[in-house]
Amino acid sequence: MGAPRIVPTRGIPYPTGDPELSSEQERAWRRQLVERALHALATPVTEPTVFDGDPVE
């Protein structure tokens, strides 16, 4: 695909939120995902790079 930055995540089976998570857990998961994506965007890359796990502070 030629994607320079890859932020893996789970699929989106429930677009309005995972019913198995409390609202606090869902919010924490979404925040972690957004922080990882922002870290990926702020990191210079020269080849396809997978950003898996927590962002480095």
matplotlib code that plots the C-alpha trace (Angstrom):
import matplotlib.pyplot as plt

x = [0.0, 2.9, 1.6, 4.5, 3.0, 0.9, -1.0, -2.6, -5.8, -8.8, -11.6, -14.6, -17.5, -19.4, -19.2, -20.9, -18.7, -17.9, -20.8, -18.4, -16.4, -17.6, -17.7, -14.5, -12.7, -13.9, -12.7, -9.3, -8.9, -9.8, -7.5, -4.6, -5.3, -5.4, -2.1, -0.4, -1.6, -0.4, 3.0, 3.2, 2.4, 5.0, 7.8, 9.9, 10.0, 11.8, 10.2, 7.0, 7.0, 4.6, 3.7, 2.5, 2.0, 2.0, 3.6, 6.9, 6.7]
y = [0.0, 2.4, 3.6, 5.3, 5.1, 2.2, 2.4, -1.0, -1.2, -3.5, -3.6, -1.4, -3.8, -1.3, 2.2, 3.8, 2.1, -1.4, -2.6, -4.9, -1.8, 0.7, 4.3, 5.1, 2.1, 3.1, 6.6, 5.5, 3.1, 5.8, 8.4, 5.9, 5.3, 9.0, 9.6, 6.8, 8.2, 11.7, 10.2, 8.5, 11.7, 13.6, 11.0, 11.5, 8.2, 7.2, 3.8, 2.1, 2.1, 0.3, 2.2, -0.5, -0.1, 3.0, 6.2, 7.2, 10.3]
z = [0.0, 0.6, 3.9, 5.7, 9.1, 10.4, 13.7, 14.2, 16.2, 16.6, 14.0, 14.4, 14.9, 17.1, 15.6, 18.6, 21.2, 22.4, 24.6, 26.6, 27.9, 30.4, 29.2, 31.1, 29.5, 26.1, 26.6, 27.8, 24.8, 22.4, 24.0, 23.9, 20.2, 19.4, 21.3, 19.5, 16.1, 17.0, 18.0, 14.7, 12.8, 14.8, 14.1, 11.0, 9.0, 5.8, 5.3, 6.4, 10.2, 12.5, 15.7, 18.0, 21.7, 23.9, 22.5, 23.9, 26.0]

ax = plt.figure().add_subplot(projection="3d")
ax.plot(x, y, z, "-o")
ax.set_aspect("equal")
plt.show()
